[in-house]
Amino acid sequence: MIKIYHNYSISKKSYIHVGGRVKTYCECDDLYESIKYLKNKNFISIGNTSKILFNFSYCSKLFFCFTNKKIVFFKDVFFAYSGISLYELYFRLKNKNITGFSLLATIPGFLGGSIVNNSSFKEQCISDLLIKILVFQDNKLIFLSKEELNLSYRNSSLKKDNLLIIGGYFKIIKGSKENIKKEFLLANKYRLEKQKFTFNSLGSTFKNTEKYQIGKILDNLSLKGYIFSKSVKVSPLHANFILIKPYSSSKDVNNLIKFLEKVLYNYLGEKISKEIQIINKDGRE
Ligand SMILES: Cc1cc2nc3c(=O)[nH]c(=O)nc-3n(C[C@H](O)[C@H](O)[C@H](O)COP(=O)(O)OP(=O)(O)OC[C@H]3O[C@@H](n4cnc5c(N)ncnc54)[C@H](O)[C@@H]3O)c2cc1C
């Protein structure tokens, strides 16, 4: 089924409930209806928006979310559609004794956005078992092999407009249901201890580098728990996380990010890349 909304308040869809109106927001769980609708249009694909700051009061673009959550199993591989959450993916694979996703299940994203960001948690990365993906691009459905995605730490060449990941083929590795569940519970416990937040967040604000653990650096600079405004602050548990009250102004969030960026630049003498992806009124930053 396809749902199309005009002059839509994107804060309703936003993971942190922040952002203004967009010209059009569309979600659809059917592959052929999605393609028919997107043909010859410019669009920005979104998933669970757990990494996106919508930083505008109005944006004249079309935002599209593919909500198909199906998994199709073959002998040694499975194909998962990109609208499935990483938790549901883990849960359904666990029931078939398939391992490799139990730590990733604690990341609050959908599969499509997680492939784009090459999401990882501890020793599991979404691309570990990935073989190839199916995308809609240039009005065509095409397969892209893992090697064509230029995957690196929290990055890929898929972070762009007018591209929709339909889903991906992954290798099947069998394991015991008990161990798979145990791994998930341990990872979840770790999250609850280290990242128990009273407000929402978009995960790590900046990317760590080989040289720098950004959370530690911001902590050393006494920025842990730093209150920037009534609705936006640095987490008192993890200095690379910003905590955001629902329906805060996106300007407030963006200003805190800019402030931290400047502090890091002044201290390290080099620019540190943001992990949060900002969409301004004219599009991606
Ligand atoms: C509390 C918290 C903890 C987190 N912990 C981790 C962690 O441990 N490790 C980690 O790697 N990340 C972590 N994240 C970040 C985030 O959850 C992941 O990057 C996530 O996988 C993104 O998925 P999403 O569906 O929310 O994508 P979105 O935020 O919606 O989108 C991310 C990017 O993907 C694009 N996109 C989304 N869907 C599609 C699609 N179907 N086709 C084409 N492009 C698409 C968007 O345009 C955007 O560029 C955390 C976030 C939070 C809030």
The ligand as a Tripos MOL2 file, in Angstrom:
@<TRIPOS>MOLECULE
LIG
   53    58     1     0     0
SMALL
NO_CHARGES

@<TRIPOS>ATOM
      1 C1         20.6980    5.4770   20.4640 C.3       1 LIG1
      2 C2         21.3980    5.1730   19.1610 C.ar      1 LIG1
      3 C3         22.4230    4.2430   19.1330 C.ar      1 LIG1
      4 C4         23.0820    3.9650   17.9260 C.ar      1 LIG1
      5 N1         24.0890    3.0490   17.9280 N.ar      1 LIG1
      6 C5         24.7240    2.7500   16.7770 C.ar      1 LIG1
      7 C6         25.7770    1.7800   16.7690 C.ar      1 LIG1
      8 O1         26.1180    1.1700   17.7680 O.2       1 LIG1
      9 N2         26.3960    1.5440   15.5830 N.ar      1 LIG1
     10 C7         26.0320    2.1760   14.4300 C.ar      1 LIG1
     11 O2         26.6270    1.8930   13.3910 O.2       1 LIG1
     12 N3         25.0330    3.0990   14.4170 N.ar      1 LIG1
     13 C8         24.3740    3.3890   15.5600 C.ar      1 LIG1
     14 N4         23.3670    4.3110   15.5540 N.ar      1 LIG1
     15 C9         23.0690    5.0270   14.3150 C.3       1 LIG1
     16 C10        21.9030    4.5250   13.4720 C.3       1 LIG1
     17 O3         20.9300    3.8470   14.2400 O.3       1 LIG1
     18 C11        22.3750    3.6390   12.3180 C.3       1 LIG1
     19 O4         23.2100    4.3600   11.4410 O.3       1 LIG1
     20 C12        21.1560    3.0990   11.5790 C.3       1 LIG1
     21 O5         21.5010    1.8750   11.1010 O.3       1 LIG1
     22 C13        20.5500    3.9990   10.5400 C.3       1 LIG1
     23 O6         19.3510    3.4070   10.0620 O.3       1 LIG1
     24 P1         18.0260    4.2800    9.8280 P.3       1 LIG1
     25 O7         16.9970    3.3720    9.2440 O.co2     1 LIG1
     26 O8         17.6290    5.0090   11.0270 O.co2     1 LIG1
     27 O9         18.5640    5.2640    8.6980 O.3       1 LIG1
     28 P2         18.2250    6.8040    8.4850 P.3       1 LIG1
     29 O10        18.7590    7.5840    9.6350 O.co2     1 LIG1
     30 O11        16.7960    6.9590    8.1410 O.co2     1 LIG1
     31 O12        19.1050    7.1130    7.1820 O.3       1 LIG1
     32 C14        20.4940    7.0130    7.2030 C.3       1 LIG1
     33 C15        21.0240    7.2250    5.7840 C.3       1 LIG1
     34 O13        20.5900    6.1880    4.9380 O.3       1 LIG1
     35 C16        19.8090    6.6770    3.8540 C.3       1 LIG1
     36 N5         18.7320    5.6780    3.6650 N.ar      1 LIG1
     37 C17        17.8820    5.2110    4.6060 C.ar      1 LIG1
     38 N6         17.1210    4.2220    4.0960 N.ar      1 LIG1
     39 C18        17.4820    4.0640    2.8020 C.ar      1 LIG1
     40 C19        17.0670    3.2170    1.7280 C.ar      1 LIG1
     41 N7         16.1220    2.2810    1.8780 N.pl3     1 LIG1
     42 N8         17.6630    3.3600    0.5190 N.ar      1 LIG1
     43 C20        18.6400    4.2810    0.3280 C.ar      1 LIG1
     44 N9         19.0780    5.1190    1.2810 N.ar      1 LIG1
     45 C21        18.5140    5.0020    2.5210 C.ar      1 LIG1
     46 C22        19.3550    8.0590    4.2680 C.3       1 LIG1
     47 O14        19.1630    8.8990    3.1490 O.3       1 LIG1
     48 C23        20.5360    8.5050    5.1150 C.3       1 LIG1
     49 O15        21.5920    8.9590    4.2880 O.3       1 LIG1
     50 C24        22.6960    4.6170   16.7390 C.ar      1 LIG1
     51 C25        21.6500    5.5480   16.7740 C.ar      1 LIG1
     52 C26        21.0120    5.8230   17.9640 C.ar      1 LIG1
     53 C27        19.8890    6.8020   17.9580 C.3       1 LIG1
@<TRIPOS>BOND
     1     1     2 1
     2     2     3 ar
     3     2    52 ar
     4     3     4 ar
     5     4     5 ar
     6     4    50 ar
     7     5     6 ar
     8     6     7 ar
     9     6    13 1
    10     7     8 2
    11     7     9 ar
    12     9    10 ar
    13    10    11 2
    14    10    12 ar
    15    12    13 ar
    16    13    14 ar
    17    14    15 1
    18    14    50 ar
    19    15    16 1
    20    16    17 1
    21    16    18 1
    22    18    19 1
    23    18    20 1
    24    20    21 1
    25    20    22 1
    26    22    23 1
    27    23    24 1
    28    24    25 2
    29    24    26 1
    30    24    27 1
    31    27    28 1
    32    28    29 2
    33    28    30 1
    34    28    31 1
    35    31    32 1
    36    32    33 1
    37    33    34 1
    38    33    48 1
    39    34    35 1
    40    35    36 1
    41    35    46 1
    42    36    37 ar
    43    36    45 ar
    44    37    38 ar
    45    38    39 ar
    46    39    40 ar
    47    39    45 ar
    48    40    41 1
    49    40    42 ar
    50    42    43 ar
    51    43    44 ar
    52    44    45 ar
    53    46    47 1
    54    46    48 1
    55    48    49 1
    56    50    51 ar
    57    51    52 ar
    58    52    53 1
@<TRIPOS>SUBSTRUCTURE
     1 LIG1         1 GROUP 0 **** ****
